[in-house]
Amino acid sequence: MLGNAKSLIRLAMDPAFETRFSGPLEVQQEFKWRSGWGVLKANMLFVFNRIGNHKVESEPPFLLLIIEDCFVELGDDNQLGKEFTFKINFKTTRRVYVLGAESFKSLGKWVSLLTITPTEYIKITTQSFQAQIDEREANDEKKSS
């Protein structure tokens, strides 16, 4: 899915657009862990820089993942050297992102939400399209009467 970077950043920063979950996330980049603040909105996971337990508001996210055509699995803590890890595997590109949560509870929340995000997004999109179709049909009926 292609997107306009500036529009996506505005979306990430928009407090009116519902945040499904947010919290500290570690991202493995080149075998090192980078501290971040994850924000899940619709089917997009934004990861911002963070200071302490707060995201840096003035900067764009350093990672944006559109949660489509992928699956989520638990990571091997022994292999990765970090507890509470999970992976997002993209089927088409075969790209794998390794992330770490701050606790077991947080890990469960991230994994469960990221697992259902693609199907929920499809359901919401379908409902939106159906509402638009119904509205157009109603307008067409008014015009023909």
N, C-alpha and C positions, 0 to 999 in steps of 0.2 A: 504494500500500500504506500503510495507516494503522498507526501504532505508538504505543505508550505511551512518551512521552519519557523518563521516569525509568528504565523498563526498558531502553531502548536505551542510555542513558548507562551504566547498570550493566554492560551487555554490553560496551560499548566499553572499560570499565576492568577487566573481568574477565580476569586473566592465564590462567585455565584455558581460555578460549575461544580457539581457534587463530587466530593472526594470520598471514595469508597473506603479507603484505608490509607494510613500514612504512618511512618515511623522509621527509626534508624535501620539502615541496611548497609552491609558491607558488600562491595563488588570486587571480584577477583579480576585484576587486569595485569597481564604479563606475570603471572605467578605471585603477585603482591596484592594485598588487600587494601582497598581504598574506602574510607568512611564516607557514607552518603546518607541522604534522607530520602526515602522512597515515598512517592505519592501515586496512588492508583486512582485514575479517573477514567470512567467508561472502560475501554479496552486498551488504555495506554498506561504504561508504568514509567513515570518520570523519576530520575534519581538526581538529586541536587547535592552540591557540596554541603557540608554541615560543620557547625562549630558547636561542640558539646552535644546537647540533645535538640538542637534547633537547626532548620535548614537555612541556608544563606539566601535571603529573599531577593537580593538585587542581582543575582547571577542566573543565567539560563541553566537548565539541567545539563549535567555532563553525560547523561545516558538517557535515551528514550527508546523504550521497547513497545512496539505495537503487538499486543497479545493476540495474534492470529496464526493459524497453521503451526501450532507448537504444542508441546506437552511439558508438564512440570513434574519433576521427580526429586526425591530427597537425595542429598549428596552424601557421600561417604566421609564422615567426619575424620576417620583415621587417615584416609588418603589425602584429604584436603588440609589437614592440620588445623581445623577450625570446627567448633560445634555449631549446630543449628543451621546447616547449609542446605541449599536446594539449587536445582539447575532448571533453566528454561531452555529447552531444546527446540530449535526451529527446524521443521521438517524440510522445507524447500531449500534453504541455504545451508543446512546442516551446521549452523552456528550454535554454539552452546554458551550460555551466560551462567556463571556461577555466582550465587549471592549468599549472604549469610545474615540471619536474623539475630536479634539480641537475646532472645530467650526461646524456650520450647513453645510457650504460648504464642508468641509472635510468629514463630516458624509455622505453626498450625494455621494461623490466620492468613498469612501470606500465601501458603500453598493452597489452601481451600479456595480463597478468592481468585487467585490466578488460574486455578483449574476450571472454575465455572465461568470466568469472564468471557471467553469467546462465545459460548452458547447464550449467555445472557445478553450480550451485545447484539447477536443475531436476532434474538427474540424482540428486543427493544426496537431495532431497526425495522423489522417486519411490522411491528405494531404501528410505527411511525408512518411507514409506507401505506399501510391499510387505512390509517386515519386520513392521509392525503387523498387517497383514492375515493374514500367515502365523501370527503368534502367536495371534491370535484364533481362527483356524481350528483350530489345534492344541488350544487350550483347549476349543473347542466339541466336538471329537472326544473329548477326555478325559471331558467331562461326559456325552456320549451313550453312552459305553462302560460 
